[in-house]
Amino acid sequence: MERLEAALIDLKVSAARLDKTAAKFVDYSSYDEDNVKFEIEQEISVKSFSLGTIIKGYKFYEHFGTDHMVTDIKASFHHGRSPPFLRVLFTVISQGYETQKYKLEARYSTFQSIIMQPDGANFVVYLRMINPCLLYVLEDELNRDGLSFLSLALGNLLNHGRECWLRAHEFKSQPNVNIGKCNVMKLVFDKYPIAMPSPLTVMNTLKFYTDHQSPLSFKVGNMLSFRANSNSHYKSSDAVFFKTGFLDVANENSLSISSSVLHAAIGLFTISYQFEDELEDQLKERPCNMNANGYFYNYLKKVCDSGKGKALKNALYDVFYAIDNNDDNDGLLAHLEERLKYHREHDVNIFINGVTFVRRVVLTPTRILLMPPHPYVESRFLRDCDPDYVMRMIIKDDNDEQVFKT
C-alpha cells in the first residue's frame, strides 16, 4: 500500500510538470485513495464579462456587466470533468470595501453556439446557452451569525476543509438583475495573454469535449452591444410574483385579454429578457408614446378583438419555443407575425381520445416559467374541470435538472 501511494505521488508530480509545459494544470481537489482522477483544466484571465441576450442575431443587450466593483475575473475550462463545464470566478467589492467571491458555472452541453469577435487587443466571445448559467457565492464561515465554534468546526470537518459554495440568485453589486433570464454570456479576453493559452485555442478545443449530438456551432461575427433599459429591471422578490411589467399593464386594463392568451404572453417575459429586449429595440425605430409593455398589450388586445385569439395563443407558444431553443431568426416579432399568419390559415384542432392538454408552471431558483400546455392522460378531475383552473407545477433547477434537498 505504501509503495502504491508513493507511485501515485510520483505520477502526480510528473503529470503536473508535463501539464505546466503545455500551459495547463491538473486539479487534484477531488483526489481520494479509492478513485484517482486527473482532471485537465485551462484557465484564462478575463478582462470583463457580461450577461444578457442576443436579438436579431447581431445585437447583444447587456443586463449585467462588470465594472470597477468586480475584480479578479478568471475563466476555467474544465475539459476533463464529467460532465465538462465552464467556471467563471470573480470578486465583488461592495460599499465599505467588503469583498464577496462568486462563481458562474455552465456545462458545455448547454452551449448552443459560440460567436467570436476579434476587437483590437481584445478577443470577445459570446456563449449562447440553452439553459442559464448557475450562480454561487462563497460562504464566509468566519462571519456566520449565531453559530458556535463547535458548529463551524463540524461544518468544516464535513466539507473536508473545502470551500463551501452556496447557490445565489442575484449579485450584490446589481441586485435587480435576474440572471436566470440571461441566455448569453459575453467574455472579453486579452487577445495575446502572457503564460496562458490563447482564447482562440481554448474555444477551438471545446468542440472536442462537448457531448452534443450535433457539432457545436462556431461563428465569427461583428456584434453590436447595447445596455438594456434599466426601467425594465424588477427586483428579484417582485419577479417571484410575476410582476414582469407586462402583467402590471394588463391588470390596469382589467385583464380584458383571455386567460389562455395572457398565459402564453406572460410566458415570453418569464423565460428570458430576449422578448422584452426586442420590444425595446423595436420601439427605438418608431415613434411611440408608450413603453414596450403597453405597446405589446395593445397589440394583443387588437388581435383578440378581431376574433383571432386562438391563432394568437398558438403563435405566442411558437415564439416561446423559439426563445427556449435559441433559434436564429430575423426577430421574434417578425416570427410572431409569421406564425400568426400561419395559424390564421390553418385552424387545427388537436383532439386525442383520453388525452387532455394542461398548462404548466416551472419553479426554479430564479424564475417562474409559464409553459405551453402539455398532453396528459385524462382523468375524471381533468375531464370535469375548466382548463383555465388547472395547472401542473414542476420544480426544477435553472439548468433543467431536478432540485435535491441539501
Residue pairs with C-beta under 8 A, 6 or more apart in sequence:
5 33
8 36
12 26
12 28
12 31
12 38
15 26
15 38
16 25
16 26
19 25
19 26
19 40
23 42
23 195
23 196
23 197
24 40
24 41
24 42
24 197
25 41
25 43
26 38
26 39
26 40
26 41
27 39
27 41
27 78
28 38
29 162
30 37
30 39
31 37
37 80
38 80
39 78
39 80
39 81
40 78
40 79
40 80
41 76
41 77
41 78
41 79
41 80
42 76
42 77
42 79
42 197
42 202
42 205
43 74
43 75
43 76
43 77
43 196
44 74
44 75
44 77
44 189
44 193
44 196
44 197
44 199
44 202
45 73
45 74
45 75
45 189
45 190
45 193
45 196
46 73
46 74
46 75
46 88
46 90
46 187
46 188
46 189
47 73
47 122
47 188
47 189
47 190
48 65
48 66
48 70
48 73
48 188
49 66
49 73
49 75
49 88
49 90
49 185
49 186
49 187
49 188
50 60
50 62
50 63
50 64
50 65
50 66
50 185
50 186
50 225
51 62
51 63
51 64
51 65
51 133
51 177
51 179
51 182
51 184
51 185
51 186
52 60
52 61
52 62
52 63
52 64
52 182
52 184
52 186
52 228
52 273
52 277
53 60
53 61
53 63
53 182
53 183
53 184
53 272
53 273
53 274
53 277
54 60
54 61
54 115
54 126
54 128
54 184
54 223
54 274
55 61
55 274
55 277
55 278
55 281
55 331
55 332
56 278
56 281
56 330
56 331
57 328
57 329
57 330
58 221
58 222
58 223
58 224
59 223
59 224
59 226
59 281
60 126
60 184
60 186
60 223
60 224
60 225
60 226
61 226
61 227
61 228
61 273
61 277
61 280
61 281
62 186
62 225
62 226
62 227
62 228
63 177
63 181
63 182
63 228
63 233
63 273
64 171
64 174
64 177
64 179
64 182
65 227
66 73
66 90
67 173
69 92
69 93
69 94
69 173
70 90
70 91
70 92
70 93
70 173
71 90
71 91
71 93
72 89
72 90
72 91
73 88
73 89
73 90
74 88
74 89
74 90
75 86
75 87
75 88
75 89
75 187
75 189
76 86
76 87
76 88
76 89
77 84
77 86
77 202
77 205
77 206
78 84
78 85
78 86
78 87
79 205
79 208
79 209
83 107
83 108
83 109
83 211
84 107
84 108
84 209
84 210
84 211
85 105
85 106
85 107
85 108
86 105
86 106
86 107
86 108
86 127
87 103
87 104
87 105
88 103
88 104
88 105
88 133
88 185
88 187
89 101
89 102
89 103
90 101
90 102
90 103
91 99
91 100
91 101
91 102
92 99
92 100
92 101
92 102
92 171
92 172
92 173
93 99
93 173
94 100
94 172
94 173
100 137
100 138
100 140
100 172
101 137
101 138
102 135
102 136
102 137
102 138
102 168
102 171
103 135
103 136
103 138
103 165
104 133
104 134
104 135
104 136
104 185
105 133
105 134
105 136
106 127
106 129
106 131
106 132
106 133
106 134
106 185
106 399
107 399
108 206
108 209
108 210
108 211
109 210
109 211
109 212
110 129
110 130
110 131
110 133
110 399
111 127
111 128
111 129
111 130
111 206
111 210
111 216
112 128
112 129
112 130
112 216
112 217
112 326
113 128
113 216
113 217
113 218
113 219
113 326
114 125
114 126
114 127
114 128
114 203
114 206
114 216
114 217
114 218
114 219
115 125
115 126
115 128
115 219
115 220
115 221
115 223
116 123
116 124
116 125
116 126
116 200
116 203
116 218
116 219
116 220
116 221
117 123
117 124
117 125
117 126
117 220
117 221
117 222
117 223
118 124
118 191
118 220
119 188
120 191
121 190
121 191
121 192
122 188
122 189
122 190
122 191
123 188
123 189
123 190
123 191
123 198
123 199
123 200
124 186
124 187
124 188
124 189
124 223
125 186
125 187
125 189
125 199
125 203
126 184
126 185
126 186
126 223
127 184
127 185
127 186
127 187
128 183
128 184
128 326
129 183
129 184
129 185
129 326
130 183
130 324
130 325
130 326
131 183
131 398
131 399
131 400
132 179
132 180
132 181
132 182
132 183
132 272
132 366
132 398
132 399
133 179
133 185
134 167
134 397
134 398
134 399
135 167
135 168
135 169
135 170
135 171
135 179
136 165
136 166
136 167
136 168
137 165
137 166
137 167
137 168
138 163
138 164
138 165
138 166
139 164
139 165
139 166
141 152
141 155
141 156
141 164
142 152
144 152
147 155
155 164
167 365
169 178
169 179
169 180
169 236
169 365
169 366
170 176
170 177
170 178
170 179
170 236
171 177
171 179
175 235
175 236
176 230
176 233
176 234
176 235
176 236
177 233
178 234
178 236
178 239
178 273
178 366
178 367
179 366
180 364
180 365
180 366
180 367
180 398
181 270
181 271
181 272
181 273
181 366
181 367
182 272
182 273
183 272
183 274
183 326
186 225
187 199
189 199
190 199
191 198
191 199
192 198
193 199
203 218
204 218
206 216
207 215
207 216
207 218
210 216
226 281
228 273
228 277
228 280
229 280
231 291
232 245
232 273
232 276
232 277
232 280
232 292
234 243
234 244
234 245
236 366
239 367
239 368
240 368
242 266
242 270
242 368
244 266
244 269
244 270
244 276
244 293
245 269
245 276
245 291
245 293
246 265
246 266
246 269
246 293
246 296
246 297
247 266
247 269
248 293
249 293
249 294
249 297
250 257
250 262
250 297
253 297
253 301
255 262
256 301
257 265
257 297
257 300
257 301
257 304
258 304
258 309
258 313
259 388
260 309
260 313
260 387
260 388
261 300
261 304
261 309
261 312
261 313
261 316
263 359
263 370
264 312
264 313
264 316
264 317
264 320
264 370
264 372
265 296
265 300
265 316
266 370
267 316
267 317
267 320
267 369
267 370
267 371
267 372
268 275
268 316
268 319
268 320
268 323
268 332
269 275
269 276
270 367
270 368
270 369
270 370
271 320
271 323
271 324
271 367
271 369
272 323
274 323
274 332
275 319
275 323
275 332
276 292
278 331
278 332
278 333
279 292
279 293
279 295
279 296
279 333
280 292
282 292
282 331
282 333
283 291
283 292
283 295
288 295
290 298
300 312
303 309
303 312
303 340
304 312
308 340
308 344
310 343
310 347
311 340
311 343
311 344
311 347
312 340
312 343
314 339
314 343
315 336
315 339
315 340
315 342
315 343
316 336
317 372
318 335
318 336
318 339
319 332
319 335
319 336
319 339
320 371
320 372
321 327
321 372
322 329
322 332
322 335
323 332
329 335
350 357
352 375
354 377
354 378
355 375
355 376
355 377
355 378
356 375
356 376
356 378
356 382
356 383
356 387
357 373
357 374
357 375
357 376
357 387
358 373
358 374
358 376
358 382
358 387
358 390
358 391
358 392
359 370
359 371
359 372
359 373
359 387
359 390
359 391
359 392
360 370
360 371
360 372
360 373
360 374
360 391
360 392
360 393
360 394
361 368
361 369
361 370
361 371
361 391
361 392
361 393
361 394
362 368
362 369
362 371
362 393
362 394
362 395
362 396
363 369
363 393
363 394
363 395
363 396
364 395
364 396
364 397
364 398
365 397
365 398
365 403
366 398
367 398
374 392
376 382
376 392
382 390
395 403
396 402
396 403
397 403
